[in-house]
């Protein structure tokens, strides 16, 4: 199964955070799944690291590239179709990074691995 990773789920998996559910951890570590990480999540992570809201090695970019490669996670670019989908999304969630992830999941017909309850009202399969 191909699965889009929420930024938080990816970071929790990397740091072995206790908040990562057992099923999410199994999905992250199983070689039978194709995991994808949005360029939007890379952008969000770099912003949070640069502003001190997230503790990552400095610079964070090479660290993220290394972790994506080490965990065999593909990057999902932001396409025009993803951005245009934003116009049709209801306003259940206002965070711009989460909204683009939702738009990507819908457009690409991907389930999303996320603990965020605000994702549930959208027409996307949320795994946790």
N, C-alpha and C positions, 0 to 999 in steps of 0.2 A: 504494500500500500504506500502511496506517495502522500506525505504529510507536510504541511506548512507549520513551522515552529514559531510560536509567539516568542517575542524577545525575552520575556521573563522566563519562560520554560527552558529556552536555550541556556540562559545564564545560570539558572538553578541546576540544570543537568551538568554543566561544566564544573560548578562548585560543589556538587554533591549536597545541595541544600535539602534539608529535611522537608521543606514545603513541597518538593516535587513528589507527586503521588507515585505509588508503586507501579501502577499501569503506565504512567507517563515515563518513568525510568526504564521500564521494560521496552516500551516502544522506542525510546531513544537509543537503547543499546542493542536492540535486535537487528541483525544484519538483513532481515527479510523486508525491511521498510526502507523506502527512499525518502530521506529527509531533505527539506528545502528551507532555506533561510532567506528572507527578503532583504534586498538592498536597503529598504526602509528601516529594517531592524538594525542593520549595520550603522546607518546614519543615526538612529536613536541612541544606540549604545555609545557611539563616539561622542555625541553631545553630552550624555550623562557622565561619561568618563572625564571629559574636558572640564565640566563644571563642578566636578568633585562629588556628584551624586551617586557615583558608581566607582568602586575601587578596582581598577584594572591596571596592568602594566602600562607604563608610559614610554613610547606611544602605544595606544591601544590597537591601532590598525594592524600591525604585524601579528600581534597576539591573536586577534580575531581570525585573520587569514590562516594562521597556523592551526587554530582549533577547528575551523571549518574543514580544513584538509584532513587533519588527524581523525576527525569523526565522520569523514566521507559525506559531508553535507554540501549539497549544491546551492548555488545562489539563484534566487528568483529576481530578475530585473523588474523594474517598474515600467509597465507598458502603458501606452495611451489608453487602451481598453480598461485597464485597472483604474486610471485616474477618472475616466469618464463614468465609470460605475459609481464613483463617489456621489455624483449628482442624484442617483436613485436611492441611495442608502437612507433609511430613516435615521433620525437624530437620537437614537438610544444611547449612543456613545460619542463623546465629543473629542476625545484624544485623536489628533490627526494621524499619529503613527498607527494606532489601533484601527482606525477607520480604513487606512490604505491596506493593512493586512486583511481586514474583512473583505474589502473589494477584491483583492487578489485571490483570496480563497474562493469567493463566489465565482469570479470570472474563470479561474483555472479549475473549478469544481474539485477543490481540495479540502479535506478535513483540516482543521487547525488544532494543534496541541496547545491548550491554554487553560489556565485556572481562572481566567477572568469571566466572572458571571455575566458581565455586561455584553459578552459575545452571544449569549444564548438566544436573545430575541431575533437574531439575524438568520437568514436562510442559509446557514452553514453548519456542517457537522463539527461539533466541538468535542474533542477528545481530552479526557483527563483521568 
